[in-house]
Amino acid sequence: MRLGDGTQESHDRVQGALDSLWRFTAELFAADDVDERMEAAAIAPALMELAPRWSARIDEDLRAATLKRPAAQPYPLARPARRCTPSTWGTCSRKCSICSAPIRASRW
């Protein structure tokens, strides 16, 4: 994998982007009510069960790409309790990390 094997500048840019966006990876395993219902119905696994395999694979890929895994960073915003829709986008004060739509602070 050549992702981090370009020039020093390109390597630094990719590493910087990875460092900047890594905090969002915690959301991959934050189940919402839909995820929980899918798990209960045996349609999908518990998201937290996928985390160790994902983590191992990401570490493998980062090593191959000569990139460093950023330090764990808990994501400061919880997944919204409701789904954002176009009709709600203009009514809230914060941005939803899932769809970039605003969400109400009281929903966190």
PyRosetta script that sets phi, psi and omega in degrees:
from pyrosetta import init, pose_from_sequence

init()
pose = pose_from_sequence("MRLGDGTQESHDRVQGALDSLWRFTAELFAADDVDERMEAAAIAPALMELAPRWSARIDEDLRAATLKRPAAQPYPLARPARRCTPSTWGTCSRKCSICSAPIRASRW")
pose.set_psi(1, 129.9)
pose.set_omega(1, -173.7)
pose.set_phi(2, -105.9)
pose.set_psi(2, 12.0)
pose.set_omega(2, -174.2)
pose.set_phi(3, -53.3)
pose.set_psi(3, -43.5)
pose.set_omega(3, -178.6)
pose.set_phi(4, -102.8)
pose.set_psi(4, 9.7)
pose.set_omega(4, -173.9)
pose.set_phi(5, -100.0)
pose.set_psi(5, 17.9)
pose.set_omega(5, 179.0)
pose.set_phi(6, -83.4)
pose.set_psi(6, -144.8)
pose.set_omega(6, 177.0)
pose.set_phi(7, -70.0)
pose.set_psi(7, 166.2)
pose.set_omega(7, 177.5)
pose.set_phi(8, -59.4)
pose.set_psi(8, -39.6)
pose.set_omega(8, 179.6)
pose.set_phi(9, -63.8)
pose.set_psi(9, -44.8)
pose.set_omega(9, -179.5)
pose.set_phi(10, -67.1)
pose.set_psi(10, -38.3)
pose.set_omega(10, 176.5)
pose.set_phi(11, -60.5)
pose.set_psi(11, -46.8)
pose.set_omega(11, -179.6)
pose.set_phi(12, -62.9)
pose.set_psi(12, -36.9)
pose.set_omega(12, 179.6)
pose.set_phi(13, -67.7)
pose.set_psi(13, -44.5)
pose.set_omega(13, 179.3)
pose.set_phi(14, -64.8)
pose.set_psi(14, -43.5)
pose.set_omega(14, 179.1)
pose.set_phi(15, -63.5)
pose.set_psi(15, -40.7)
pose.set_omega(15, 178.1)
pose.set_phi(16, -62.0)
pose.set_psi(16, -41.5)
pose.set_omega(16, 177.9)
pose.set_phi(17, -65.1)
pose.set_psi(17, -42.6)
pose.set_omega(17, 177.6)
pose.set_phi(18, -61.2)
pose.set_psi(18, -45.1)
pose.set_omega(18, 178.4)
pose.set_phi(19, -60.7)
pose.set_psi(19, -40.8)
pose.set_omega(19, -177.2)
pose.set_phi(20, -70.2)
pose.set_psi(20, -37.3)
pose.set_omega(20, -173.8)
pose.set_phi(21, -97.2)
pose.set_psi(21, -8.3)
pose.set_omega(21, -175.1)
pose.set_phi(22, -57.2)
pose.set_psi(22, -33.8)
pose.set_omega(22, -177.2)
pose.set_phi(23, -59.2)
pose.set_psi(23, -22.3)
pose.set_omega(23, 179.8)
pose.set_phi(24, -77.3)
pose.set_psi(24, -15.7)
pose.set_omega(24, -177.6)
pose.set_phi(25, -65.3)
pose.set_psi(25, -25.7)
pose.set_omega(25, 178.3)
pose.set_phi(26, -60.8)
pose.set_psi(26, -29.6)
pose.set_omega(26, -179.5)
pose.set_phi(27, -69.7)
pose.set_psi(27, -20.1)
pose.set_omega(27, 179.2)
pose.set_phi(28, -58.7)
pose.set_psi(28, -27.9)
pose.set_omega(28, -173.8)
pose.set_phi(29, -114.9)
pose.set_psi(29, 13.7)
pose.set_omega(29, 176.9)
pose.set_phi(30, -92.6)
pose.set_psi(30, 103.4)
pose.set_omega(30, -176.4)
pose.set_phi(31, -74.7)
pose.set_psi(31, 141.0)
pose.set_omega(31, 172.1)
pose.set_phi(32, -107.8)
pose.set_psi(32, -172.6)
pose.set_omega(32, -176.1)
pose.set_phi(33, -63.5)
pose.set_psi(33, -33.5)
pose.set_omega(33, 178.2)
pose.set_phi(34, -67.2)
pose.set_psi(34, -45.6)
pose.set_omega(34, 177.9)
pose.set_phi(35, -59.5)
pose.set_psi(35, -42.8)
pose.set_omega(35, -179.1)
pose.set_phi(36, -65.7)
pose.set_psi(36, -38.8)
pose.set_omega(36, 177.5)
pose.set_phi(37, -68.4)
pose.set_psi(37, -38.0)
pose.set_omega(37, 178.1)
pose.set_phi(38, -65.8)
pose.set_psi(38, -38.0)
pose.set_omega(38, 176.3)
pose.set_phi(39, -65.5)
pose.set_psi(39, -46.2)
pose.set_omega(39, -178.8)
pose.set_phi(40, -61.7)
pose.set_psi(40, -32.4)
pose.set_omega(40, 179.8)
pose.set_phi(41, -88.1)
pose.set_psi(41, 5.1)
pose.set_omega(41, -179.9)
pose.set_phi(42, 60.7)
pose.set_psi(42, 32.0)
pose.set_omega(42, 176.3)
pose.set_phi(43, -90.1)
pose.set_psi(43, -34.5)
pose.set_omega(43, -177.5)
pose.set_phi(44, -141.1)
pose.set_psi(44, 154.8)
pose.set_omega(44, 178.0)
pose.set_phi(45, -76.1)
pose.set_psi(45, 165.6)
pose.set_omega(45, 172.4)
pose.set_phi(46, -64.8)
pose.set_psi(46, 132.2)
pose.set_omega(46, -177.1)
pose.set_phi(47, -58.5)
pose.set_psi(47, -38.6)
pose.set_omega(47, -179.3)
pose.set_phi(48, -64.6)
pose.set_psi(48, -24.0)
pose.set_omega(48, 176.4)
pose.set_phi(49, -68.9)
pose.set_psi(49, -24.8)
pose.set_omega(49, -179.5)
pose.set_phi(50, -82.0)
pose.set_psi(50, -20.3)
pose.set_omega(50, -173.1)
pose.set_phi(51, -57.0)
pose.set_psi(51, -47.3)
pose.set_omega(51, -178.4)
pose.set_phi(52, -62.3)
pose.set_psi(52, -41.0)
pose.set_omega(52, 179.1)
pose.set_phi(53, -67.7)
pose.set_psi(53, -41.0)
pose.set_omega(53, 177.3)
pose.set_phi(54, -61.6)
pose.set_psi(54, -46.0)
pose.set_omega(54, -178.0)
pose.set_phi(55, -61.0)
pose.set_psi(55, -44.4)
pose.set_omega(55, 179.3)
pose.set_phi(56, -63.0)
pose.set_psi(56, -42.1)
pose.set_omega(56, -180.0)
pose.set_phi(57, -66.8)
pose.set_psi(57, -42.1)
pose.set_omega(57, 179.3)
pose.set_phi(58, -62.8)
pose.set_psi(58, -43.3)
pose.set_omega(58, 178.2)
pose.set_phi(59, -59.4)
pose.set_psi(59, -42.0)
pose.set_omega(59, 178.7)
pose.set_phi(60, -61.8)
pose.set_psi(60, -46.2)
pose.set_omega(60, -179.2)
pose.set_phi(61, -67.8)
pose.set_psi(61, -39.1)
pose.set_omega(61, 178.8)
pose.set_phi(62, -64.8)
pose.set_psi(62, -41.1)
pose.set_omega(62, 176.4)
pose.set_phi(63, -60.1)
pose.set_psi(63, -44.9)
pose.set_omega(63, 180.0)
pose.set_phi(64, -63.7)
pose.set_psi(64, -30.2)
pose.set_omega(64, -178.8)
pose.set_phi(65, -91.0)
pose.set_psi(65, 5.3)
pose.set_omega(65, -177.9)
pose.set_phi(66, 55.5)
pose.set_psi(66, 38.3)
pose.set_omega(66, 177.1)
pose.set_phi(67, -114.1)
pose.set_psi(67, 154.5)
pose.set_omega(67, 179.6)
pose.set_phi(68, -101.8)
pose.set_psi(68, 135.7)
pose.set_omega(68, 176.2)
pose.set_phi(69, -67.9)
pose.set_psi(69, 126.8)
pose.set_omega(69, 177.3)
pose.set_phi(70, -65.8)
pose.set_psi(70, 158.2)
pose.set_omega(70, 176.6)
pose.set_phi(71, -62.5)
pose.set_psi(71, 149.5)
pose.set_omega(71, 177.8)
pose.set_phi(72, -59.6)
pose.set_psi(72, 133.6)
pose.set_omega(72, 179.9)
pose.set_phi(73, -133.8)
pose.set_psi(73, 110.5)
pose.set_omega(73, 177.7)
pose.set_phi(74, -63.9)
pose.set_psi(74, 134.7)
pose.set_omega(74, 179.9)
pose.set_phi(75, -74.0)
pose.set_psi(75, 128.0)
pose.set_omega(75, -171.9)
pose.set_phi(76, -71.7)
pose.set_psi(76, -19.1)
pose.set_omega(76, -178.4)
pose.set_phi(77, -109.4)
pose.set_psi(77, 133.3)
pose.set_omega(77, 176.6)
pose.set_phi(78, -77.3)
pose.set_psi(78, 158.1)
pose.set_omega(78, 175.4)
pose.set_phi(79, -61.8)
pose.set_psi(79, 137.5)
pose.set_omega(79, -177.3)
pose.set_phi(80, -62.4)
pose.set_psi(80, 148.9)
pose.set_omega(80, -179.9)
pose.set_phi(81, -74.1)
pose.set_psi(81, -18.0)
pose.set_omega(81, 178.7)
pose.set_phi(82, -128.5)
pose.set_psi(82, 164.2)
pose.set_omega(82, 177.9)
pose.set_phi(83, -84.1)
pose.set_psi(83, 136.7)
pose.set_omega(83, 176.3)
pose.set_phi(84, -76.1)
pose.set_psi(84, 141.3)
pose.set_omega(84, 177.4)
pose.set_phi(85, -134.0)
pose.set_psi(85, 160.5)
pose.set_omega(85, 178.5)
pose.set_phi(86, -54.9)
pose.set_psi(86, -30.7)
pose.set_omega(86, -178.9)
pose.set_phi(87, -72.6)
pose.set_psi(87, -16.8)
pose.set_omega(87, -179.4)
pose.set_phi(88, -103.3)
pose.set_psi(88, -7.3)
pose.set_omega(88, -172.8)
pose.set_phi(89, -57.6)
pose.set_psi(89, -37.4)
pose.set_omega(89, -176.2)
pose.set_phi(90, -89.3)
pose.set_psi(90, 3.3)
pose.set_omega(90, -172.2)
pose.set_phi(91, -101.7)
pose.set_psi(91, -4.1)
pose.set_omega(91, -172.3)
pose.set_phi(92, -118.7)
pose.set_psi(92, 165.2)
pose.set_omega(92, -174.3)
pose.set_phi(93, -99.6)
pose.set_psi(93, -19.1)
pose.set_omega(93, -179.0)
pose.set_phi(94, -115.5)
pose.set_psi(94, 166.4)
pose.set_omega(94, 179.6)
pose.set_phi(95, -99.9)
pose.set_psi(95, 137.1)
pose.set_omega(95, 176.6)
pose.set_phi(96, -79.5)
pose.set_psi(96, 129.7)
pose.set_omega(96, -178.4)
pose.set_phi(97, -74.4)
pose.set_psi(97, -14.2)
pose.set_omega(97, -178.3)
pose.set_phi(98, -79.5)
pose.set_psi(98, -48.1)
pose.set_omega(98, -175.2)
pose.set_phi(99, -126.7)
pose.set_psi(99, 8.4)
pose.set_omega(99, -178.2)
pose.set_phi(100, 63.3)
pose.set_psi(100, 16.6)
pose.set_omega(100, 176.2)
pose.set_phi(101, -89.2)
pose.set_psi(101, 148.0)
pose.set_omega(101, 178.3)
pose.set_phi(102, -64.5)
pose.set_psi(102, 147.2)
pose.set_omega(102, 174.6)
pose.set_phi(103, -131.7)
pose.set_psi(103, 154.6)
pose.set_omega(103, -179.6)
pose.set_phi(104, -74.2)
pose.set_psi(104, 134.1)
pose.set_omega(104, 179.7)
pose.set_phi(105, -60.5)
pose.set_psi(105, -30.2)
pose.set_omega(105, -178.1)
pose.set_phi(106, -70.4)
pose.set_psi(106, -11.8)
pose.set_omega(106, -179.1)
pose.set_phi(107, -86.9)
pose.set_psi(107, -6.3)
pose.set_omega(107, -175.8)
pose.set_phi(108, -78.6)
pose.dump_pdb("model.pdb")
